[in-house]
């Protein structure tokens, strides 16, 4: 894949990820929104860093992937704690 294609692919993924963060996480407060954000923001950068052997991007994408997955885990635990008992 050329650098131009990578650039536009990563840009599009970021736009989708920001939209997911705004709507699913920000407005709707859905714990799994963090998984969507991770899939569209962290995973494409992870693939790019591995394919192009750019270790700085690898460290950055792993850091953000950890943040997004940690947020998902915490939000899921909180949403389960708020559920009425008996479900």
WOSULBEL-V203989 format. One record per backbone hydrogen bond with DSSP energy under -0.5 kcal/mol. NH is the residue of the N-H (numbers start at 1). CO is the residue of the C=O. Records with the same first field share a line. If there is no record, write none. Layout:
NH: CO, CO
This chain:
6: 2
7: 3
8: 4
9: 5
10: 6
11: 7
12: 8
13: 9
14: 10
15: 11
16: 12
17: 13
18: 14
19: 15
20: 16
21: 17
22: 18
23: 19
24: 20
25: 20
26: 21
27: 22
28: 23
30: 24
33: 30
34: 31
35: 32
36: 32
37: 33
38: 34
39: 35
40: 36
41: 37
42: 37, 38
43: 38
45: 41
46: 42
47: 43
48: 44
49: 45
50: 46
51: 47
52: 48
53: 49
54: 49
55: 53
58: 54
59: 55
60: 56
61: 57
62: 58
63: 59
64: 60
65: 61
66: 62
67: 63
68: 64
69: 65
70: 66
71: 67
72: 68
73: 69
74: 70
75: 71
76: 72
77: 73
78: 74
79: 75
80: 76
81: 77
82: 78
83: 79, 80
87: 84
